[in-house]
Amino acid sequence: MLPKLVQAKVMQAFENATSPAMIARTGDNLATDRQLLLDIRSFDLIAGSKPEALVELAAKVVADGNRVVDARTFSATAPAEASDGPAAAAALNQAFGHVATELVVWVQGVNP
């Protein structure tokens, strides 16, 4: 299961790109045509002389209960000013934003 903060940020990305009424959360107990399954592959700050954030998500769109319609992995990096908390958080947020944007665009183009 995805951490609640990641779930909230993904939901926010979809709601900002589409009508919030088109998005259902798992706990809503609504019948849906498709389901998006996500797995965090990486959510790291790579330390070094030039630290950078790396975010990678694996996504599957599932229809009819268990039929995988499409699958893709999304990855993005972002430079960090430093390896400390605020700079690392800002870089992770930037990398996640790129991944979330690509994810939303991809899901909207997947045909059931």
HURA-V694890 format. One record per backbone hydrogen bond with DSSP energy under -0.5 kcal/mol. NH is the residue of the N-H (numbers start at 1). CO is the residue of the C=O. If there is no record, write none. Layout:
BEGIN
<<NH,CO> <NH,CO>>
END
This chain:
BEGIN
<<7,3> <8,4> <9,5> <10,6> <11,7> <12,8> <13,9> <14,10> <15,11> <16,12> <17,13> <18,14> <22,19> <23,20> <28,25> <29,26> <35,62> <37,35> <37,60> <39,58> <41,39> <41,56> <42,56> <44,54> <46,44> <46,52> <47,45> <51,48> <52,46> <53,78> <54,44> <55,76> <56,42> <57,74> <58,39> <59,72> <60,37> <61,70> <62,35> <62,60> <63,67> <64,33> <66,63> <66,64> <67,63> <68,66> <69,61> <69,67> <70,61> <72,59> <74,57> <76,55> <78,53> <80,51> <88,84> <89,85> <90,86> <91,87> <92,88> <93,89> <94,90> <95,91> <96,92> <97,93> <98,94> <99,95> <100,96> <101,97> <102,98> <103,99> <104,100> <105,101> <106,102> <107,103> <108,104> <109,105> <109,106> <110,106> <110,107>>
END
